Amino acid sequence: MAAMPETEDTGVPLDQIGWGATVVICLVTVVILLLSGYVGYGAVVFAVACSAAINLRLPRERATEPAARTGQPRD
């Protein structure tokens, strides 16, 4: 039987789950507000959703995992 290759931890951090849920909830709220005719409030909630979506980006430390692990400076 062949040995299973080691896999890297591909789990999603809890903070990303929270921000993702915030974005989804805001987008659903935007749709409801726009259908109800509240265009101004819909625009504000959409701006909040965009602001929350910025937090879903990976920080530079996570994007370059080997350099972050060893503590070596990046090029």
Secondary structure in CASP SS format (residue, H / E / C, confidence):
PFRMAT SS
TARGET T0000
AUTHOR 0000-0000-0000
METHOD secondary structure of the structure
MODEL  1
M C 1.00
A C 1.00
A C 1.00
M C 1.00
P C 1.00
E C 1.00
T C 1.00
E C 1.00
D C 1.00
T C 1.00
G C 1.00
V C 1.00
P C 1.00
L H 1.00
D H 1.00
Q H 1.00
I H 1.00
G H 1.00
W H 1.00
G H 1.00
A H 1.00
T H 1.00
V H 1.00
V H 1.00
I H 1.00
C H 1.00
L H 1.00
V H 1.00
T H 1.00
V H 1.00
V H 1.00
I H 1.00
L H 1.00
L H 1.00
L H 1.00
S H 1.00
G C 1.00
Y C 1.00
V H 1.00
G H 1.00
Y H 1.00
G H 1.00
A H 1.00
V H 1.00
V H 1.00
F H 1.00
A H 1.00
V H 1.00
A H 1.00
C H 1.00
S H 1.00
A H 1.00
A H 1.00
I H 1.00
N C 1.00
L C 1.00
R C 1.00
L C 1.00
P C 1.00
R H 1.00
E H 1.00
R H 1.00
A H 1.00
T C 1.00
E H 1.00
P H 1.00
A H 1.00
A H 1.00
R H 1.00
T H 1.00
G C 1.00
Q C 1.00
P C 1.00
R C 1.00
D C 1.00
END
